Amino acid sequence: MKVLGIETSCDETAVAIYDSEKGLLSNVVSSQIEIHSEWGGVFPELAAREHTKNILPVLDKAIKDADISLSDIDAIAFTAAPGLIVSLVIGVVGAKALAFSIDKPLVPVHHIEAHIFSNFLEEKIDFPFLALVVSGGHTELYIINNFEDYKYLGGTIDDAVGEAYDKVARMLNLGYPGGPIIDKLSEKGICSLELPRPLLKGKPQHKYNFSFSGLKTAVLKEVEKQKYKPEDIAKSFQEAVVEVLVKKTLNAAAEFNIKNIVVAGGVSANKRLREKLTEEAKKEGIKVYFPPLYLCTDNAAMVAYTGYLRAKKGKFVSYDFKPYARIRMDKFVELI
């Protein structure tokens, strides 16, 4: 089975083709980072305009790279949620038009679900596993019992971790996106600031929830003092973030007796998170899986593969299926 995947949830226009027998045939991504960098973040209307301009050239290149014709495609998968609604609509409409033109079925995919299962493109992972989702818009913990069998444990109650990285980078005038910049800069710094570790202790209902707005505010106060070097602030901030992510994830693994952890999303590329979580999990006999760097950020390979998993179960949707700006992964699968 050959599945074409389309991803336009934020600011990357991407198309990929996955073959169940040969694997990934193509994976084309058109990034808008340079365009949005002057804004210090993604400007929604500009993102939608760029998707409209880029989607056909990206589709054409993906087909050429795969060395197939459109008639060889068996299903069209698309990111249906969550994301910027003005961006999602471009991909959804494109997928519907393509499916109609070649008379192929439509397969909706949840963006976070795709990030999680992108790990399967490189490695076989046994169920159940714990999924830590860390990106610009999401910080969540799920138990993945099987494909489409998800248990939500908790998520951010304010800023997502990637968003916090971007805002701290803006405070320090480091540029955008903030995650890679702070990760690299922190290697030169020392952890000299006393910063909070939000929600590590407290009310039971927040045991697996996350909060980074207070940490972000604490960093701002230190920046305003002009007492510390940027690299020391970056190091102290990153250590606080990583400690929270690692401890909450391992606490969940211990409570539910899970021996496999999958990390997904853009922040899964963070070097310190990879080192610390792998090191601490090893002490508990837990295996941690990170996607290769090319699958950490938004891409269509993950959409095409996850779409294949759903298409294999014969779960298709009609042309009136609509995109959702916000919906949890476990709730999304109930709609299909």
Secondary structure, DSSP 8 states (H G I E B T S, - for coil): -EEEEEE-SSSEEEEEEEETTTEEEEEEEEE-HHHHHTTTS--HHHHHHHHHHHHHHHHHHHHHHHT--GGG--EEEEEEESS-HHHHHHHHHHHHHHHHHHT--EEEEEHHHHHHHGGGGT----SSEEEEEESSS-EEEEEEEETTEEEEEEEBSS--HHHHHHHHHHHTT--SSHHHHHHHHGGG----S----TTSSS-GGGTT-B--HHHHHHHHHHHHHT-S-HHHHHHHHHHHHHHHHHHHHHHHHHHTT--EEEEESGGGG-HHHHHHHHHHHHHTT-EEE---GGGTSS-SHHHHHHHHHHHHTT--B-TT----SS--HHHHGGG-
